[in-house]
Structure formats: structure tokens, C-alpha cells
């Protein structure tokens, strides 16, 4: 099993795909191709060119915010990149995609069924699910996956993103494309996989109870306007915004909810604020419920820089005598990337050290999915989700 990452800056979709596939050896042996691109590319054209060139290969793609990262560096957009997976052992990879209908469960079940059928593994439990959906229904999708399999399937995922939170996102497989749907790859790899999911923030002394919500808009905390309370908590560090858009700045101070504890230390899933609304509420990238206890979280710059590498270190036993790492898929939230933009090369260097310079790919997403250390599945913001592939040494 081996991995290959490639990047193109060409804005001509055909030339870009040609560059990504040029020099790629043994195309018939490719087990799966994962693609991320910024919104400047036509995912419809990109999908068509991949299918024309690799007609028998599972392809899974998703738009990313402003750039991608591989072992060769942080690549600011417009950019498109791929991670090519070769797997010569006993393996199977299959993709599924479905537009959202009035039943998220039904759409998710259909995508899973397609993926398992394409992998010729119907009725089996995959080693890993790579999940990409468009923003808005992630919690329901995660619940549907658990319902479908009835057991804890390792998941890493990221919600499709664009550059300005304006809806210019999409997902695709070799079968189809969607701007409002769910896509996934089921992975039955010949080698082992460790996955991990974590936040890089710690709670402050500020907390409150959610007393009023409307969909994903947090309206009141402790019966007071949410934006007023949030600004008091952050001591107005975020400053004003003419259009209420606080997506980039609020990544330093997200809202957190306790999910569980590990060795008496609580762990949290995070909610990222997009903008203040006209009704003095806060629009979020996650669901939130009345009665939830929320905490103002904070993350130091160094924590945010080092956490992607730390999660890779934590995602395998780290016994070099027994294991040989092969490559990885990382999912990194767009908010911290925008906040750290000038420091993203340092993030990349630390990941390269953790992976010994091996190939990986990383998009920047509008929501991350994975399993927390207690086994709970979660959709959160400002998180890092990672799957590291490794071989046991004989």
C-alpha cells in the first residue's frame, strides 16, 4: 500500500487534471483517488475529466476553503490537489453520493448502500468512512451512519467549503455531483488505520445555558441576547463588523459543549460562529439545543499550530519497532487556517515531522466529523480529524 499526493495551480480544469495525473504510474492499480479543490474550479468538469481518464477508479471530491495542504507545503488557492491510494493487498474501496431529500436518514442510507455495493462489500462494516457532506445536516448524517451500521464505525470527515461562506461548495464522486447532499467512501484497506478527532481549545471561566434557538441560530444565552453575552465574554476582543461577519475572528473564541471525559479531563465539541444576525443572535456551523450548557473556549496560537501534528502522534501507537506509517488523510477546519495563514507552513512542517515526510492531503472545511476519545461520534467546528495508515512490521 502506498500514497501519492499531487497539486496543480492551473485554472484550466482539463490542464489541471492532466497535470495531476501526469507521470502517475500503474493507473489500473489505483484503489481510490481523493480530490480537493477551491471554488474557482468547475467540479463538474473536474469530475468528468477524472472519469474519462480513470473510468474504473473510485473518485471522491470536495471543495475546500482557500487552499489545501500536502507534505509539499501549504498551497494557497486557486488550487486543486489529489491523494492517490494504491492498495495491492486484500482491499476494497467504494464511493456513494446522494442529494438530500426530505429524509436525511434515507439519503444517507442510500449513499452508504451505493458505496458498499460499489466496493462489493454489501452487509460488511468498513475499516473507515471518509465523509463529505454540504453544510447544514451533519449531525443528522452522523446519526444516520450510526443507525445504519449499529456499531461505532471509524469516521473522518469535513463539510464542503468555499472562500466566503456564500454557498459555492460542492461534493462529487465518479457517479455524480451535489451542491446539497452527502458523499462518502467506504474503506476496506489491506493495512491498518488509526483515526483521531480533537479540538485545540480549552474552556475559559465563562459559561451559560442556551435558552432560545432557531435552527442553527443561537438567540439567547441565560435569557439574554446571544451576541451581547458573547461580546461580553470575549470582552469585545473581536471588534465590530459592518456585515456582522465574524467567521475568521471568532475562531479564537468558539463555543464548546462537554461531550465526555477521559481520565477525569472533560473533552468538548466546538461550535464556530459565522455571523451576528439582525436579531442579535449568532449563526453557527453546528446544531445547538435549548438547555445545552455552553462554554467560551480559547486557543493559543501555539496550540492551534501544533494540534494537527499532535493528533497524528496520538492516532497510532507510535512504536517504530512495530509500525511503519504509510500516509494520511487530514481534515483541518477553515477557521483556524484563516487565523493562522502566515503560520500554516509551520503547521505543515510539524505534520511532516509526525509523518516522516510521507504523503498526505488536507482540505480546509466548514465542519469536521469524527469519533471522540470516548467513542462518541461528533460534528464540530475548529476541529482536526485524521486517519493515519500504517503497516505492522513483521
KEVORO-597934 format. One record per residue (C-alpha): residue in three letters; residue number from 0; x, y, z. Coordinates in steps of 0.1 Angstrom, whole numbers, plus 2048, in hexadecimal, padded with zeros to 3 digits. Layout:
% residues N
node resn ALA resi NUM east X north Y up Z
...
% end
This chain:
% residues 394
node resn UNK resi 0 east 800 north 800 up 800
node resn UNK resi 1 east 80D north 822 up 7F7
node resn UNK resi 2 east 802 north 846 up 7F3
node resn UNK resi 3 east 809 north 862 up 7DA
node resn UNK resi 4 east 7FF north 886 up 7DD
node resn UNK resi 5 east 7FF north 8A0 up 7C0
node resn UNK resi 6 east 7F5 north 8C4 up 7BD
node resn UNK resi 7 east 7ED north 8DB up 79F
node resn UNK resi 8 east 7E8 north 900 up 79E
node resn UNK resi 9 east 7DC north 901 up 77A
node resn UNK resi 10 east 7B9 north 911 up 777
node resn UNK resi 11 east 7B1 north 8FD up 758
node resn UNK resi 12 east 79E north 8DF up 765
node resn UNK resi 13 east 7AB north 8C7 up 74A
node resn UNK resi 14 east 7CF north 8D2 up 74D
node resn UNK resi 15 east 7CD north 8D0 up 773
node resn UNK resi 16 east 7C0 north 8AC up 772
node resn UNK resi 17 east 7DB north 8A3 up 758
node resn UNK resi 18 east 7F6 north 8B2 up 76F
node resn UNK resi 19 east 7E8 north 89F up 78D
node resn UNK resi 20 east 7E9 north 87E up 77A
node resn UNK resi 21 east 808 north 883 up 765
node resn UNK resi 22 east 824 north 86B up 76E
node resn UNK resi 23 east 80C north 856 up 784
node resn UNK resi 24 east 817 north 832 up 780
node resn UNK resi 25 east 801 north 813 up 77F
node resn UNK resi 26 east 7E0 north 826 up 77C
node resn UNK resi 27 east 7CD north 805 up 77B
node resn UNK resi 28 east 7DB north 7FE up 79E
node resn UNK resi 29 east 7CC north 81D up 7AE
node resn UNK resi 30 east 7B5 north 812 up 7CA
node resn UNK resi 31 east 7A6 north 835 up 7D0
node resn UNK resi 32 east 7AB north 859 up 7C7
node resn UNK resi 33 east 7A2 north 875 up 7DF
node resn UNK resi 34 east 7A0 north 899 up 7D1
node resn UNK resi 35 east 79D north 8BB up 7E1
node resn UNK resi 36 east 79A north 8DC up 7CF
node resn UNK resi 37 east 792 north 900 up 7D5
node resn UNK resi 38 east 772 north 90F up 7C8
node resn UNK resi 39 east 782 north 91E up 7A9
node resn UNK resi 40 east 781 north 8FB up 799
node resn UNK resi 41 east 763 north 8EB up 788
node resn UNK resi 42 east 75E north 8CC up 79B
node resn UNK resi 43 east 747 north 8BF up 780
node resn UNK resi 44 east 763 north 8C2 up 766
node resn UNK resi 45 east 77D north 8B4 up 77E
node resn UNK resi 46 east 768 north 896 up 786
node resn UNK resi 47 east 762 north 890 up 761
node resn UNK resi 48 east 787 north 891 up 759
node resn UNK resi 49 east 790 north 879 up 775
node resn UNK resi 50 east 775 north 860 up 76A
node resn UNK resi 51 east 781 north 863 up 745
node resn UNK resi 52 east 7A5 north 85C up 74F
node resn UNK resi 53 east 79F north 843 up 76C
node resn UNK resi 54 east 77E north 832 up 763
node resn UNK resi 55 east 781 north 816 up 77C
node resn UNK resi 56 east 78E north 82A up 79A
node resn UNK resi 57 east 77A north 835 up 7B8
node resn UNK resi 58 east 77D north 85B up 7B9
node resn UNK resi 59 east 772 north 871 up 7D7
node resn UNK resi 60 east 774 north 897 up 7D6
node resn UNK resi 61 east 76B north 8B5 up 7EA
node resn UNK resi 62 east 770 north 8DA up 7E9
node resn UNK resi 63 east 787 north 8EA up 802
node resn UNK resi 64 east 78B north 90D up 811
node resn UNK resi 65 east 7A7 north 922 up 801
node resn UNK resi 66 east 7C1 north 906 up 7FE
node resn UNK resi 67 east 7CD north 8E3 up 806
node resn UNK resi 68 east 7EB north 8D4 up 818
node resn UNK resi 69 east 801 north 8B7 up 80F
node resn UNK resi 70 east 824 north 8AB up 819
node resn UNK resi 71 east 832 north 8C4 up 7FF
node resn UNK resi 72 east 823 north 8E2 up 812
node resn UNK resi 73 east 805 north 8F9 up 817
node resn UNK resi 74 east 7F7 north 900 up 7F5
node resn UNK resi 75 east 7E2 north 920 up 7F4
node resn UNK resi 76 east 7C7 north 920 up 7DA
node resn UNK resi 77 east 7BC north 920 up 7BF
node resn UNK resi 78 east 7C9 north 8FC up 7C1
node resn UNK resi 79 east 7BF north 8D8 up 7BC
node resn UNK resi 80 east 7CF north 8B9 up 7CA
node resn UNK resi 81 east 7CB north 894 up 7CD
node resn UNK resi 82 east 7D6 north 877 up 7E3
node resn UNK resi 83 east 7D9 north 857 up 7CF
node resn UNK resi 84 east 7D7 north 837 up 7E3
node resn UNK resi 85 east 7E7 north 817 up 7D6
node resn UNK resi 86 east 7DD north 7F7 up 7E8
node resn UNK resi 87 east 7E8 north 7D6 up 7DB
node resn UNK resi 88 east 7DE north 7C0 up 7F8
node resn UNK resi 89 east 7BB north 7B4 up 800
node resn UNK resi 90 east 7A8 north 7D5 up 7FE
node resn UNK resi 91 east 788 north 7E5 up 7F2
node resn UNK resi 92 east 77E north 80A up 7EE
node resn UNK resi 93 east 75C north 817 up 7E4
node resn UNK resi 94 east 74C north 839 up 7E1
node resn UNK resi 95 east 728 north 844 up 7E5
node resn UNK resi 96 east 717 north 865 up 7E1
node resn UNK resi 97 east 6F3 north 870 up 7E5
node resn UNK resi 98 east 6E0 north 892 up 7E4
node resn UNK resi 99 east 6CF north 89B up 804
node resn UNK resi 100 east 6AA north 893 up 803
node resn UNK resi 101 east 68F north 89A up 81E
node resn UNK resi 102 east 69F north 87D up 831
node resn UNK resi 103 east 6C3 north 880 up 83A
node resn UNK resi 104 east 6C3 north 85C up 847
node resn UNK resi 105 east 6B7 north 84F up 825
node resn UNK resi 106 east 6D0 north 864 up 811
node resn UNK resi 107 east 6ED north 858 up 828
node resn UNK resi 108 east 6E2 north 834 up 827
node resn UNK resi 109 east 6E1 north 835 up 801
node resn UNK resi 110 east 704 north 844 up 7FF
node resn UNK resi 111 east 711 north 828 up 816
node resn UNK resi 112 east 6FF north 80D up 802
node resn UNK resi 113 east 70E north 81B up 7E2
node resn UNK resi 114 east 731 north 81C up 7F1
node resn UNK resi 115 east 72F north 7F8 up 7FF
node resn UNK resi 116 east 721 north 7EB up 7DE
node resn UNK resi 117 east 73D north 7FD up 7CA
node resn UNK resi 118 east 757 north 7ED up 7E1
node resn UNK resi 119 east 746 north 7CB up 7DD
node resn UNK resi 120 east 743 north 7CA up 803
node resn UNK resi 121 east 71E north 7CC up 809
node resn UNK resi 122 east 715 north 7C4 up 82D
node resn UNK resi 123 east 738 north 7C9 up 83B
node resn UNK resi 124 east 747 north 7E3 up 853
node resn UNK resi 125 east 762 north 7F8 up 844
node resn UNK resi 126 east 783 north 800 up 854
node resn UNK resi 127 east 77D north 825 up 84E
node resn UNK resi 128 east 764 north 83D up 83F
node resn UNK resi 129 east 770 north 85D up 82E
node resn UNK resi 130 east 752 north 874 up 830
node resn UNK resi 131 east 74C north 894 up 81D
node resn UNK resi 132 east 72A north 8A5 up 81E
node resn UNK resi 133 east 71F north 8C8 up 817
node resn UNK resi 134 east 719 north 8DE up 836
node resn UNK resi 135 east 6F8 north 8DC up 849
node resn UNK resi 136 east 6EF north 8B8 up 851
node resn UNK resi 137 east 70F north 8A9 up 860
node resn UNK resi 138 east 701 north 89E up 881
node resn UNK resi 139 east 6E5 north 88C up 870
node resn UNK resi 140 east 6FD north 87C up 858
node resn UNK resi 141 east 713 north 86F up 874
node resn UNK resi 142 east 6F5 north 862 up 887
node resn UNK resi 143 east 6E9 north 850 up 867
node resn UNK resi 144 east 70B north 83F up 863
node resn UNK resi 145 east 70A north 832 up 886
node resn UNK resi 146 east 6E6 north 826 up 881
node resn UNK resi 147 east 6EF north 815 up 860
node resn UNK resi 148 east 70D north 801 up 86E
node resn UNK resi 149 east 702 north 7FD up 892
node resn UNK resi 150 east 726 north 800 up 89E
node resn UNK resi 151 east 741 north 819 up 8A0
node resn UNK resi 152 east 751 north 81C up 87E
node resn UNK resi 153 east 770 north 832 up 87C
node resn UNK resi 154 east 768 north 852 up 86A
node resn UNK resi 155 east 77C north 870 up 85E
node resn UNK resi 156 east 76A north 88B up 84C
node resn UNK resi 157 east 768 north 8AF up 842
node resn UNK resi 158 east 74B north 8C5 up 836
node resn UNK resi 159 east 750 north 8D3 up 813
node resn UNK resi 160 east 75C north 8F7 up 814
node resn UNK resi 161 east 761 north 916 up 7FE
node resn UNK resi 162 east 774 north 936 up 802
node resn UNK resi 163 east 75A north 94D up 810
node resn UNK resi 164 east 73E north 937 up 820
node resn UNK resi 165 east 729 north 940 up 802
node resn UNK resi 166 east 71D north 91E up 7F8
node resn UNK resi 167 east 736 north 918 up 7DC
node resn UNK resi 168 east 73E north 8F5 up 7E9
node resn UNK resi 169 east 739 north 8D3 up 7DA
node resn UNK resi 170 east 741 north 8AE up 7DE
node resn UNK resi 171 east 746 north 893 up 7C3
node resn UNK resi 172 east 74E north 86F up 7BC
node resn UNK resi 173 east 754 north 85D up 79B
node resn UNK resi 174 east 72E north 859 up 799
node resn UNK resi 175 east 720 north 87B up 7A0
node resn UNK resi 176 east 723 north 89E up 7AF
node resn UNK resi 177 east 70E north 8B0 up 7C9
node resn UNK resi 178 east 70C north 8D3 up 7D8
node resn UNK resi 179 east 6F4 north 8C7 up 7F3
node resn UNK resi 180 east 6FB north 8A3 up 7FD
node resn UNK resi 181 east 711 north 889 up 80D
node resn UNK resi 182 east 72F north 875 up 7FF
node resn UNK resi 183 east 745 north 85A up 80E
node resn UNK resi 184 east 760 north 841 up 807
node resn UNK resi 185 east 760 north 820 up 819
node resn UNK resi 186 east 783 north 813 up 81E
node resn UNK resi 187 east 78C north 7EF up 823
node resn UNK resi 188 east 7B2 north 7F3 up 823
node resn UNK resi 189 east 7CC north 7D8 up 821
node resn UNK resi 190 east 7DF north 7E9 up 83D
node resn UNK resi 191 east 7D5 north 7F8 up 85F
node resn UNK resi 192 east 7C6 north 81A up 865
node resn UNK resi 193 east 7C6 north 830 up 884
node resn UNK resi 194 east 7AE north 84D up 885
node resn UNK resi 195 east 7AC north 869 up 89E
node resn UNK resi 196 east 796 north 888 up 8A3
node resn UNK resi 197 east 79E north 8A5 up 8BA
node resn UNK resi 198 east 79A north 8CA up 8C2
node resn UNK resi 199 east 7B7 north 8E1 up 8CA
node resn UNK resi 200 east 7A5 north 8F8 up 8E2
node resn UNK resi 201 east 7A0 north 8F9 up 908
node resn UNK resi 202 east 782 north 907 up 91C
node resn UNK resi 203 east 783 north 929 up 92B
node resn UNK resi 204 east 771 north 933 up 94B
node resn UNK resi 205 east 752 north 93F up 937
node resn UNK resi 206 east 734 north 928 up 932
node resn UNK resi 207 east 70F north 92A up 92F
node resn UNK resi 208 east 6EF north 917 up 925
node resn UNK resi 209 east 6E0 north 919 up 903
node resn UNK resi 210 east 6BD north 926 up 908
node resn UNK resi 211 east 6B1 north 92D up 8E4
node resn UNK resi 212 east 6BB north 920 up 8C2
node resn UNK resi 213 east 6AD north 920 up 89F
node resn UNK resi 214 east 6BC north 905 up 889
node resn UNK resi 215 east 6E2 north 90D up 88A
node resn UNK resi 216 east 6DE north 930 up 898
node resn UNK resi 217 east 6E6 north 935 up 8BD
node resn UNK resi 218 east 6CD north 950 up 8C8
node resn UNK resi 219 east 6D1 north 951 up 8EE
node resn UNK resi 220 east 6E9 north 947 up 909
node resn UNK resi 221 east 6DB north 948 up 92C
node resn UNK resi 222 east 6BC north 95A up 91E
node resn UNK resi 223 east 6D2 north 977 up 910
node resn UNK resi 224 east 6DB north 97E up 8EB
node resn UNK resi 225 east 6F6 north 966 up 8E1
node resn UNK resi 226 east 70C north 97F up 8CF
node resn UNK resi 227 east 70B north 996 up 8ED
node resn UNK resi 228 east 716 north 97A up 904
node resn UNK resi 229 east 730 north 96E up 8EC
node resn UNK resi 230 east 73F north 991 up 8E8
node resn UNK resi 231 east 740 north 995 up 90E
node resn UNK resi 232 east 752 north 973 up 912
node resn UNK resi 233 east 76C north 97C up 8F7
node resn UNK resi 234 east 76F north 99F up 906
node resn UNK resi 235 east 768 north 9AC up 8E3
node resn UNK resi 236 east 789 north 99E up 8D7
node resn UNK resi 237 east 779 north 996 up 8B6
node resn UNK resi 238 east 771 north 9BA up 8AD
node resn UNK resi 239 east 754 north 9C5 up 897
node resn UNK resi 240 east 74B north 9B9 up 874
node resn UNK resi 241 east 736 north 9CD up 85B
node resn UNK resi 242 east 725 north 9AD up 84E
node resn UNK resi 243 east 725 north 99A up 86F
node resn UNK resi 244 east 73D north 981 up 860
node resn UNK resi 245 east 754 north 974 up 87C
node resn UNK resi 246 east 75E north 952 up 86D
node resn UNK resi 247 east 784 north 958 up 86B
node resn UNK resi 248 east 788 north 96B up 88C
node resn UNK resi 249 east 771 north 955 up 8A1
node resn UNK resi 250 east 787 north 936 up 89C
node resn UNK resi 251 east 79C north 942 up 8BA
node resn UNK resi 252 east 77D north 941 up 8D0
node resn UNK resi 253 east 765 north 925 up 8C6
node resn UNK resi 254 east 749 north 918 up 8DB
node resn UNK resi 255 east 74D north 8F5 up 8EA
node resn UNK resi 256 east 737 north 8DA up 8F8
node resn UNK resi 257 east 743 north 8BD up 90E
node resn UNK resi 258 east 740 north 89C up 8FD
node resn UNK resi 259 east 751 north 885 up 916
node resn UNK resi 260 east 770 north 880 up 92C
node resn UNK resi 261 east 790 north 86D up 928
node resn UNK resi 262 east 7A5 north 867 up 947
node resn UNK resi 263 east 790 north 881 up 95A
node resn UNK resi 264 east 797 north 89B up 93F
node resn UNK resi 265 east 779 north 8A8 up 92C
node resn UNK resi 266 east 77A north 8AA up 906
node resn UNK resi 267 east 765 north 8C0 up 8F1
node resn UNK resi 268 east 756 north 8C4 up 8CF
node resn UNK resi 269 east 757 north 8E8 up 8C1
node resn UNK resi 270 east 73F north 8FF up 8AF
node resn UNK resi 271 east 74D north 91A up 899
node resn UNK resi 272 east 73B north 93B up 895
node resn UNK resi 273 east 735 north 946 up 871
node resn UNK resi 274 east 724 north 968 up 876
node resn UNK resi 275 east 70E north 97D up 88D
node resn UNK resi 276 east 6EA north 97E up 882
node resn UNK resi 277 east 6D2 north 99C up 880
node resn UNK resi 278 east 6C1 north 98E up 89F
node resn UNK resi 279 east 6E1 north 990 up 8B4
node resn UNK resi 280 east 6E5 north 96A up 8B0
node resn UNK resi 281 east 703 north 956 up 8A4
node resn UNK resi 282 east 702 north 93F up 886
node resn UNK resi 283 east 716 north 91F up 88B
node resn UNK resi 284 east 724 north 904 up 876
node resn UNK resi 285 east 715 north 8E9 up 88D
node resn UNK resi 286 east 6F4 north 8E1 up 89C
node resn UNK resi 287 east 6EE north 8EC up 8BF
node resn UNK resi 288 east 6D2 north 8E4 up 8D7
node resn UNK resi 289 east 6BF north 8F7 up 8F2
node resn UNK resi 290 east 6CB north 8EC up 914
node resn UNK resi 291 east 6EF north 8E6 up 908
node resn UNK resi 292 east 70B north 8F3 up 91F
node resn UNK resi 293 east 724 north 906 up 909
node resn UNK resi 294 east 747 north 912 up 912
node resn UNK resi 295 east 75B north 92D up 903
node resn UNK resi 296 east 77A north 91B up 8F7
node resn UNK resi 297 east 79C north 92A up 8EE
node resn UNK resi 298 east 7BA north 91D up 8DB
node resn UNK resi 299 east 7DD north 92B up 8DB
node resn UNK resi 300 east 7EF north 92F up 8BB
node resn UNK resi 301 east 809 north 914 up 8C4
node resn UNK resi 302 east 7ED north 8FC up 8CD
node resn UNK resi 303 east 7DD north 901 up 8AB
node resn UNK resi 304 east 7FD north 8FE up 898
node resn UNK resi 305 east 808 north 8DD up 8A9
node resn UNK resi 306 east 7E7 north 8CB up 8AD
node resn UNK resi 307 east 7E6 north 8BC up 889
node resn UNK resi 308 east 807 north 8AB up 88F
node resn UNK resi 309 east 7FD north 8A2 up 8B3
node resn UNK resi 310 east 7DE north 890 up 8A7
node resn UNK resi 311 east 7F3 north 87B up 88E
node resn UNK resi 312 east 80A north 872 up 8AB
node resn UNK resi 313 east 7EC north 867 up 8BF
node resn UNK resi 314 east 7DC north 854 up 8A3
node resn UNK resi 315 east 7F4 north 837 up 8A4
node resn UNK resi 316 east 808 north 824 up 8BE
node resn UNK resi 317 east 828 north 835 up 8B4
node resn UNK resi 318 east 83D north 816 up 8B7
node resn UNK resi 319 east 856 north 819 up 89B
node resn UNK resi 320 east 862 north 7F5 up 8A1
node resn UNK resi 321 east 83F north 7E8 up 899
node resn UNK resi 322 east 830 north 800 up 881
node resn UNK resi 323 east 838 north 811 up 860
node resn UNK resi 324 east 823 north 82F up 857
node resn UNK resi 325 east 818 north 831 up 833
node resn UNK resi 326 east 803 north 851 up 82E
node resn UNK resi 327 east 7E6 north 864 up 83C
node resn UNK resi 328 east 7C6 north 878 up 835
node resn UNK resi 329 east 7C2 north 896 up 84B
node resn UNK resi 330 east 7A5 north 8AD up 84F
node resn UNK resi 331 east 7AC north 8D1 up 85C
node resn UNK resi 332 east 792 north 8EB up 864
node resn UNK resi 333 east 792 north 90A up 84D
node resn UNK resi 334 east 78E north 922 up 86A
node resn UNK resi 335 east 7B0 north 91B up 87B
node resn UNK resi 336 east 7C0 north 919 up 859
node resn UNK resi 337 east 7B5 north 93C up 851
node resn UNK resi 338 east 7BF north 948 up 873
node resn UNK resi 339 east 7E2 north 937 up 870
node resn UNK resi 340 east 7E7 north 93E up 84B
node resn UNK resi 341 east 80A north 94C up 84F
node resn UNK resi 342 east 813 north 92F up 865
node resn UNK resi 343 east 805 north 912 up 850
node resn UNK resi 344 east 827 north 909 up 844
node resn UNK resi 345 east 831 north 901 up 868
node resn UNK resi 346 east 812 north 8EC up 86B
node resn UNK resi 347 east 81C north 8D9 up 84C
node resn UNK resi 348 east 840 north 8D4 up 859
node resn UNK resi 349 east 833 north 8C6 up 87A
node resn UNK resi 350 east 81C north 8AE up 867
node resn UNK resi 351 east 839 north 8A3 up 851
node resn UNK resi 352 east 84E north 89B up 870
node resn UNK resi 353 east 831 north 887 up 87E
node resn UNK resi 354 east 82D north 874 up 85D
node resn UNK resi 355 east 852 north 872 up 855
node resn UNK resi 356 east 84B north 885 up 835
node resn UNK resi 357 east 833 north 86C up 827
node resn UNK resi 358 east 817 north 875 up 810
node resn UNK resi 359 east 7F6 north 884 up 81D
node resn UNK resi 360 east 7DB north 89C up 813
node resn UNK resi 361 east 7C8 north 8B5 up 827
node resn UNK resi 362 east 7AA north 8CB up 81D
node resn UNK resi 363 east 79D north 8E8 up 832
node resn UNK resi 364 east 778 north 8E2 up 83A
node resn UNK resi 365 east 759 north 8F2 up 849
node resn UNK resi 366 east 754 north 8D7 up 863
node resn UNK resi 367 east 766 north 8B8 up 86D
node resn UNK resi 368 east 75A north 895 up 876
node resn UNK resi 369 east 769 north 879 up 889
node resn UNK resi 370 east 768 north 864 up 8A9
node resn UNK resi 371 east 774 north 872 up 8C9
node resn UNK resi 372 east 789 north 85F up 8E2
node resn UNK resi 373 east 76A north 851 up 8F4
node resn UNK resi 374 east 75D north 843 up 8D3
node resn UNK resi 375 east 742 north 85D up 8CE
node resn UNK resi 376 east 73D north 868 up 8AA
node resn UNK resi 377 east 73D north 88E up 8A7
node resn UNK resi 378 east 73A north 8AA up 88E
node resn UNK resi 379 east 74D north 8C9 up 89B
node resn UNK resi 380 east 75F north 8E7 up 88F
node resn UNK resi 381 east 783 north 8F2 up 893
node resn UNK resi 382 east 78D north 8CE up 896
node resn UNK resi 383 east 7A7 north 8B7 up 886
node resn UNK resi 384 east 79E north 895 up 879
node resn UNK resi 385 east 7B9 north 87D up 86D
node resn UNK resi 386 east 7BD north 859 up 860
node resn UNK resi 387 east 7E0 north 84B up 860
node resn UNK resi 388 east 7E7 north 82C up 84C
node resn UNK resi 389 east 803 north 815 up 858
node resn UNK resi 390 east 812 north 7F2 up 853
node resn UNK resi 391 east 81B north 7DB up 86F
node resn UNK resi 392 east 83F north 7D0 up 86B
node resn UNK resi 393 east 845 north 7AB up 86B
% end
